[in-house]
Amino acid sequence: MYLALPEIIAGGVLIAALLTLIFITGRKVGTSSTHRRWQEELKTIRKEMADSSRAVIRGQVSEQIAPFLPGFPFDPAGCRFIGKPVDFVVFNELENPERCSIVLVEVKTGSSSLNRNERSVRAAVQQGRVHYYEYRFNGADKVKPV
């Protein structure tokens, strides 16, 4: 029993059509599955980003209102917010020349820790590498336009 050429061609076309259909279906199922995984992952990433953003904002607000919170050890009137690399310079007891001190304050919330620059500033203070410098500007008439 031999098949005629038209039957062989028809069979080949049918097999090719079935393979193409299987390929397309498999690809759609795979793409759909991948798409669902990415959608779930995207939800997780968005939630983590929102949580992180809220934590940063909460920390920034806490930094600025810290002098007015209970337990802050300095008079808010003497606090000057800088933000970076330290949060505050506190002019403690400025009205009393014998007791006047200057304190650099870093406000932290939760389990946050000092970054590299903040640790460098702390080390400079601890090692006595803090100085006072008076800069005098002799007026705008000495400045030459560019």
N, C-alpha and C positions, 0 to 999 in steps of 0.2 A: 504494500500500500504506500504509494507515494503521493505527496501533496503537489498540487499544481502551483505554478508560480503566483497566480493571483491570491491563492489561499495563504501562501507563505508570506506574501507582502501584507495581507490583511492581518495575519497573526502578529507580524512584527510591529505593525502600526498599533494594534491593540495592546501589545506588551509595552511599547513605548508610551502610549497614552496612560496606561495603568501606573507605570513607574513615575511619570510626570505628575500624575494626580497624587500618588503617595508622597513624592518629594515636596510638593506644594503644601499638602496637608501637614506633613511633619514640620515643615518650616513655619507655618502659621502657628501650630501648637507650641513649638519651641519659642517663637517670638512672643507669643501671648504669655507664656510662662515666664520668660525673661522680663517682659514688660511688667508683669505683676510683681516680680521680685524687686525690680527697680522702683516701682511705685511705693512698695513697703519700705524700702531702704531710704527713699526720698522723704517719706513721712518721719522716719527716725532721725534723719539728718536735720530736717527742719525743726523738730522738737528740741534736739540738742543745741542747735544754734540759738533758738529762742531762749532756752534756759540759760545758756552762757551769756547772752546779751542782757538778760534781766539781772544776772549776777553782777555783771560789769557795771550796769547802771546803778544798781543798789550800792555797790562799793563806792562809786563816784559821788553819789548823794551823801552817803555816810561820811565820806571824807570832808565834805564841805560843811555839814551840820555838826560834826563831832564836837566842836567847842561848846555847843549849846546842849549837849546830851548830859544826862546825870553821870557823874563819875569822872568827867574830863578834868584832869588835875590842874588846869591853868585857867586864868581869867580870860574869857572870850575877847575882851577888849584889847588884849595884848597879842592876839593871834592874827597872823597875816597868811592867807592862803596862797600857796605857790603852785602846788599840784605836782610838778616834776622838778627835780628828782626826789624832793621831799614834799609832804603835803602842807606843812605849816612851819613858819618861823615864829616862835613865841618870844616876845619881849616881856619876860617875867619880871614883875615888880619894877617896872621902868621908872616909876616915880620915886623910888628909893635908891639912890646911887650906890650905897654900900651893899645892897642886897640884889641889885639888878643882875639878871642873867639872861642869856639868849639860849633858847632850846630849839633844836630841830625835831619836829614831830612827824612821824609816819603813821597814818591810820590804816589799820588792816581789819578786814571783816572775815568771819568764818575761818577757814584753814589756810588762807592765802599767806604767802611768805615773801620776804624781801627779794626783789630782783637784783641783778648784778650791779646796776647803778646805785640802788639804795644801799646795798652792802658796802659799796665803795665809799659813799658819803659817811656811813656809820663808822667805817674804819678810819677815815680821815679825822673825824671828831675824836674817836677813842685814842688816836695816836698824836693828838695835839696839832694836827696840820690844818688848823682853822685860823684865819688871820683877819685883821681889819685893815682895810685900805681906803684911804680918802682920795678920790679922784676929783680934780678941779678942772673945770672947763672954763676957758677964759673968754667966752663970748662968741657969738655967731660971726662977729666981724673978722675973726681969724680963719674962718672956714672958707676955702676957695671953691667956687662952683666947678663942677666937672665938665 
